[in-house]
Amino acid sequence: MMLTVRKTISRMSRNFVFEQNNAATRTALLNMVNNYLGSVQAANGINEFRASIEEGADLVDRNVIKGKIFLKPTTVAEIIIFDFTLTPQGASFSE
């Protein structure tokens, strides 16, 4: 799941290469990432997420948009254990 999220966001962000590096572009990119991660969360892929894009004149001067994404994945059952017990013929099962 994490590989899929990473590949999808990478593919989506390619649409912003060579776009104007201004607040509107950064906001549009952040909204796209948040919408996608929201859909992953709605499908129980992650519990929580936070995405942010750094601001700064030095990044704009270097033609860079830099962001951070924090994900809290859902917990999954990796091991399932059943205990089996053999009982004699006269035993009764109470609930």
C-alpha positions in Angstrom: 0.0 0.0 0.0 2.8 2.4 0.9 4.5 1.8 -2.4 1.2 2.5 -4.3 0.8 5.8 -2.4 4.3 6.8 -3.1 4.1 6.0 -6.8 0.7 7.7 -7.2 1.8 10.9 -5.5 5.0 10.9 -7.6 3.0 10.4 -10.8 0.5 13.2 -9.8 3.3 15.6 -8.9 4.8 15.3 -12.4 2.0 17.5 -13.7 3.5 20.4 -11.7 7.0 20.2 -13.2 7.7 23.4 -15.2 4.7 25.2 -13.7 5.0 28.6 -12.0 6.6 28.2 -8.6 4.1 30.4 -6.8 1.6 30.1 -3.9 -1.2 29.1 -6.2 0.7 26.2 -7.7 1.9 25.0 -4.3 -1.6 25.1 -3.0 -3.0 23.2 -6.0 -0.3 20.5 -5.5 -1.0 20.3 -1.7 -4.8 20.1 -2.4 -4.3 17.2 -4.9 -2.1 15.3 -2.4 -4.6 15.9 0.4 -7.5 14.8 -1.7 -5.7 11.6 -2.7 -4.6 10.8 0.8 -8.2 11.5 2.0 -9.5 8.9 -0.4 -6.9 6.4 0.8 -7.9 7.1 4.4 -11.6 6.7 3.5 -10.8 3.2 2.1 -9.0 2.3 5.4 -5.6 2.3 3.9 -4.2 4.8 6.4 -5.4 6.0 9.8 -4.1 9.5 9.7 -1.9 11.7 7.4 -0.5 15.2 7.2 1.0 16.8 4.1 2.8 20.1 4.0 4.8 22.1 1.5 7.7 24.2 2.6 7.7 27.9 1.8 10.8 30.0 1.2 12.4 32.3 -1.3 15.5 30.1 -1.4 13.4 27.2 -2.7 11.8 29.4 -5.3 15.2 30.7 -6.4 16.4 27.1 -6.8 13.2 26.1 -8.7 12.2 23.6 -6.1 8.9 22.7 -4.5 9.6 20.7 -1.4 7.0 18.9 0.7 6.7 16.4 3.5 4.1 13.7 4.0 3.5 11.9 7.3 1.4 8.7 7.2 0.1 6.6 10.0 -0.8 3.2 8.4 -3.6 1.1 9.6 -2.7 -1.9 11.7 -3.3 -5.3 10.1 -3.7 -8.8 11.3 -0.5 -10.6 10.3 -1.0 -13.7 12.4 -4.3 -15.5 13.2 -4.3 -18.1 15.9 -7.1 -20.6 16.7 -6.8 -23.0 19.6 -8.4 -26.4 18.9 -9.5 -28.6 21.8 -10.7 -32.2 21.5 -13.5 -33.1 24.0 -15.1 -36.4 25.0 -18.4 -37.5 23.5 -20.5 -36.6 26.5 -19.2 -33.0 26.8 -21.6 -30.1 26.2 -20.6 -26.7 25.0 -21.9 -23.7 26.8 -21.9 -20.2 25.3 
